[in-house]
Amino acid sequence: MPPPRKRRKKAAEAASRGLAAGDLASGSPSPEASALRTAVEADGGLPLSLYRDPLGGHWQLLAALPIDRVEPTPFQRDLSEAHMGRLASVIDGLGRFLDPIIAVRTESGRYWTPNGNHRLSAMRRLGAKSIVALVIPETEVAYKILALNTEKAHNLREKALEVVRMARDLSGRGDKAPETQYALEFEEAAFLTLGVCYEKNGRFPGGAYHPVLKRVDDFLAEPLAAALAIREGRAARVAELEEAVSAAIQGLKERGFESPYLRAFVVARINPLRFHKGDKPSFDATLEKMIGSAKKFKPDSVKAEHVARAAGAPEETPS
């Protein structure tokens, strides 16, 4: 029986939510927003406009910030020099910076941007003295990095590394909240496990295992520090699986098979979820079955047409 179709969320009635344009600056700013405006001035910045966002009515500040006070969140993905260079060329050609970054102020008077590292770096390359930012009073916005990023689509490796770096940063700050509390920030439990895999091997072929992990990897009820220790163990099991799969691939190559889809073919062959029905299988049981099947894989039983049928999207290769 096919799974029930998800109901499409009904669109809101036109112009039925939020504030009218004339109301965005009405009322008294929140104490947090007023304090932020004062702090920006003390930091050498210039508050441009204090207003409420049109949907939720939250107070926020549009400001010019000294560029040397702004930096990416420490758990952000690595900078793409090529993408930053293209941005710098476009901004320089226009002679205008038209896309403000989002920023939050830290206790040390620095400004973290969760979504503007490439634009910030481009402006620095061009020699800019300041940068325009939408400064949010709530510092927890810095951890909404995946949802906020509008510069460059994340690939799987980038997402996974950002998520595990966020978890490590929060844990290092003594956060005792359970991992489940950060489901919005982390998006998928599988990103945490794969993030550990990528930390240990930047060229780990995570795309081959992501579909399986999405189905069996859940957010944990343990506090972040304890959850990260469990993630280390889960990543070790995924790495063990990859080792067994690589051995099977080598066996196929020794028989003359040469295809970019060999890993996808082997993983599909050993995936116990292909025909699974009923309750959701556990992470440990699924990985145990897959590792066992990979170690028993028989390259001699494979025919060329079997591999041909497995062809799909090429595996993601980290740059």
PyMOL commands that set and color helices and strands:
alter all, ss='L'
color gray80, all
select helices_A, chain A and resi 21-23+31-42+67-69+81-94+117-125+139-143+145-148+156-172+179-186+189-200+206-208+210-216+224-254+262-270+283-295+299-301+304-309
alter helices_A, ss='H'
color red, helices_A
select strands_A, chain A and resi 46-52+59-66+70-72+101-105+111-113+130-135
alter strands_A, ss='S'
color yellow, strands_A
deselect
rebuild
show_as cartoon
